């Protein structure tokens, strides 16, 4: 993004976000977010009394993650402008638009709500931006929770008052859930046109069962296939979501990737989060490419899950 365009976009968004705040008052190698959640890191006062958004900050949604050293960091998913999600700039360290983003959100005493599991859990302070390997907008973070949270609980950080965890419950897949998913994925592979001799063995990478007061149960799983084509260089991955109905499960979300090495990609479920302020919650995924990744947010419609936004991430 060019300097003038990048600065203009962020300044425009800032003006819109100030109005909304005043009106409202206010590197993934595993399937878990292992953010440090020790009792000594907890805060005594109620979360609502502890959090104060920076008055000049636009609204933003981060994923709160941890690196291989066990250090917490903020990974921006999207900027929020009214009822829209807006892509952050490309995070080259020397890019002027990226530097505007870093100055706006990091290193000046900014703090954000920590949201996970359907509730506010604490606050996180944004420290200095992390020097990207190629490009990225992450920053070191200092997490303070009201109480320890489970290691497998996905955490997000935001200064948008409307974002909350929602009433939906995320559970591990049961054996029955896995069997249902595997039966449907077999059909997807059969319909894909990939010869059976090249499909190899499929296995599940990540998945969840989502139960919500507003809807029937929903199960989702990401699968990879060990293809034998081209000496095993071909990679096939499928993200499949199934809604429970009176007549059984039906596919309502499907993405299919089939590529050789550098063209390979894989999309996996991250979590559900009420981003637009009303139920049902939105579904967040992360797609990993050969040397980069990005986030996608889906909204539920009568016909299934529809992509609402794609952006954020980093890599080379």
C-alpha positions, 0 to 999 in steps of 0.5 A, spaced: 500 500 500 502 506 498 504 511 503 498 516 502 493 511 501 495 507 507 495 513 511 489 516 508 485 509 510 487 509 517 486 516 518 479 515 515 477 509 519 480 513 526 475 518 525 469 513 524 471 509 530 472 515 535 464 516 533 463 509 535 467 508 541 463 515 544 457 512 542 458 505 545 462 508 551 467 506 551 504 463 529 500 458 529 503 451 529 498 447 534 491 447 535 491 450 541 492 457 544 497 456 550 497 463 552 500 464 559 494 464 564 498 463 571 494 465 578 500 471 579 498 474 572 490 475 575 487 482 576 483 483 582 478 488 580 472 487 575 474 487 568 469 492 566 472 497 571 479 495 569 479 496 562 479 503 558 480 504 551 485 509 548 481 515 546 484 516 539 484 508 537 480 506 532 477 499 533 480 493 532 480 485 533 486 481 535 487 474 536 491 473 542 497 467 541 503 465 544 510 464 540 515 458 541 518 461 547 512 462 551 511 469 550 504 472 549 503 476 542 497 480 539 496 478 532 491 483 528 485 480 525 481 486 522 480 493 523 472 495 525 469 500 521 461 501 522 458 494 520 464 492 516 471 489 517 477 492 514 484 489 512 490 491 516 495 494 511 501 489 509 506 489 515 512 490 512 517 493 517 519 499 513 512 500 510 509 507 512 502 504 512 504 499 517 508 504 521 501 508 522 498 501 524 503 500 529 504 507 532 496 507 533 495 500 536 502 499 540 507 501 545 503 507 547 499 504 553 494 501 549 490 496 553 484 491 550 479 487 553 481 479 553 475 475 550 474 468 550 469 462 552 463 467 552 465 472 557 470 478 558 476 475 562 481 480 563 485 485 559 492 485 555 497 491 554 500 492 547 507 493 548 512 494 542 511 491 535 515 485 533 520 485 528 517 481 522 521 475 519 518 478 512 511 481 513 507 481 519 503 486 524 504 482 531 506 486 537 508 483 544 503 483 549 502 483 557 496 479 559 492 480 566 486 475 567 481 476 572 482 468 573 486 462 570 483 460 563 484 453 560 490 452 556 485 450 550 481 456 550 482 461 544 483 468 546 481 474 543 483 482 544 479 488 542 477 495 544 470 494 540 465 494 546 460 490 541 464 484 541 463 478 546 464 471 546 456 470 545 452 464 548 455 458 543 459 453 547 465 450 543 466 443 545 471 437 542 469 433 537 466 426 540 467 419 536 460 420 533 462 427 531 468 424 527 465 418 524 460 423 521 465 428 518 469 422 516 463 419 512 462 426 509 469 427 507 469 421 503 464 423 499 467 430 498 474 426 496 470 422 491 467 428 488 473 431 487 476 428 481 482 425 484 483 418 483 482 413 489 489 411 488 492 418 489 488 420 495 492 416 500 490 416 507 486 422 510 486 425 517 483 430 521 487 436 524 483 440 528 475 440 529 470 442 534 462 441 536 459 448 537 452 448 541 448 454 541 441 456 544 439 459 537 441 454 533 442 446 532 449 443 533 454 444 528 460 440 527 466 442 523 473 439 521 479 440 517 482 434 514 489 433 510 490 427 505 496 424 504 496 424 496 501 419 493 501 423 487 508 426 484 512 422 490 507 425 495 508 432 493 501 434 492 497 436 498 489 436 499 486 439 504 478 440 506 475 444 511 468 441 512 462 444 516 455 440 518 449 443 521 445 438 524 437 437 522 431 433 523 434 429 517 441 428 519 447 432 518 448 437 512 454 441 509 453 448 510 461 450 509 466 447 505 473 449 502 477 445 498 484 446 496 489 441 492 496 443 490 503 442 489 508 444 494 508 452 494 501 452 491 498 448 497 494 451 502 490 449 508 484 452 512 482 450 519 477 452 524 479 457 530 473 459 534 466 463 534 465 470 536 460 475 536 463 480 532 457 484 529 454 485 536 448 480 535 447 472 535 448 468 531 456 468 532 461 469 527 466 463 525 473 465 524 478 460 520 485 461 519 488 459 512 495 457 511 499 457 505 506 455 503 509 461 507 504 465 509 497 465 513 490 469 513 484 469 517 477 469 514 470 470 518 464 467 516 457 469 517 451 464 518 445 465 513 439 461 511 443 457 506 449 456 510 456 460 512 458 465 507 465 469 507 464 476 510 471 478 510 478 475 509 485 479 511 490 480 516 496 474 517 503 475 515 509 470 513 513 471 507 
